[in-house]
Amino acid sequence: MYKSKVGLIGLGRWGKNIYRNLESFSVIEKVYDNNLKNLSQFVINKTKIAENPDELILAKNIDSVFIASPASTHKEYIIKSLLNNKNVFVEKPLCLSLDESHEIKKIATQMNKIVFVGHLLHYHNAFKELKNNVQLGKIGNLKVIKSNRLNFGSIRDKESVLYDLTSHDISMILSITKKLPKKVEVNAIFKYSKKIADYINVILYFEKDIIAIVNSDWISPYKEHRFSVLGSDGSLVFDDVKDWPEKLIYNPSLINNDKKITYKPEIPIYTKKYEPLKQEIEAFLQCVENKETPFTNIEEALNVQIVLNMIEEKLKEEYF
C-alpha cells in the first residue's frame, strides 16, 4: 500500500503497538531496542533486528525513522535522523525542553523533512468529531475545557507527569482554542521524587475568558481519560475509557444567568470505531508519500512545548 521503508527505535510497551501497525502496512525494515530479549521474543523475522540505532538511521533504503524510546533520548535520535535525510515520527513528548524544540525545528526546516509528533488523540475519531461539533457551534460560545488523564503506575524517573501525560491534553486544548494561554496556574504533588511531579493540576487562562483545567496523575487508583468542552449551549464529553457507542456525548443541560440548572437528557454522538494509532501511522505515511505537512507537525509540537515550558517555569517558581 505504501512505498515508504521505515526503521523503529524502541520496542517497549507502546513501541510494540507501533511495530504491530507498521508490520500491517508492510513498511518496516529494521527495529532496534536495547532489550535484546524483548526484541527476540517479539520480532519474528530476525533479519529485521538492528544491532544499534545507526544501522537504521544511516541505512540508505530507509526513508523514515519512528522513535518510541525514552523521552530523554528523543533529541539525539531526531537530529541524527534528520541530518541523515530521514523523516521522523516521534512519540510524545517531542523532547524535554523548549531550547531542544527550537533546535529540532531549525534542523527539520534546513533538511526539509517531516517531524511528526505522536499526539495520538488528534487521530481518534471521537476527538475529531468533538472538534468538528465545536467548530459547527453545537455548544455555542466556548467557556471551559476540562481534561482528566489519570492512571495508576508507569512512574518515570527522568520525565514528570507533565511530559508523560499532560502533553496530550495541552495539544488537544490548543487545537480548540487555536491560541496560546495568557497565564498559567499550577499545583503539584511530589510523592516519589523531590523534582519529578506525580500529580499536576494546571489552569490555563485564554483570551475571551476561556479557561482550561487539566489534571494529570499517575498515582490514581482508577483510570480516567476524559476531555470535556463546555459552552453557552451545552457541553461535549469525550470519555476514552467508555465503549465506542458512549465515547462522545452531547449534554444539552445548561446553567442560566440566574444560576438555575436546566437538565436535559444526554445524547450519544456516533463515531466510527477505528484504532487511533493505526490512523495516526497512516497519516504519517501519507504525508511522507505525498510530501504533505501533518497536523501534528513541528510547529504544533513547538506550541505544546511553549505551554509545557510555561507550566514548568511556574512549577519552579512555586516549588523550588
Secondary structure, 3 states (H helix, E strand, C coil): CCCCCEEEECCCHHHHHHHHHHHHCCCEEEEECCCHHHHHHHCCCHHHECCCCHHHHCCCCCCEEEECCCHHHHHHHHHHHHHCCCEEEEECCCCCCHHHHHHHHHHHHHHCCCEEEECHHHHCHHHHHHHHHHHCCCCCCEEEEEEEEEEECCCCCCCCHHHHHHHHHHHHHHHHHCCCCCEEEEEEECCCCCCCCCEEEEEEECHHHCEEEEEEECEEEEEEEEEEEEECCEEEEEECCCCHHHCEEEECCEECCCCCEECCCCEECCCCCCCHHHHHHHHHHHHHHHCCCCCCCHHHHHHHHHHHHHHHHHHHHHHC
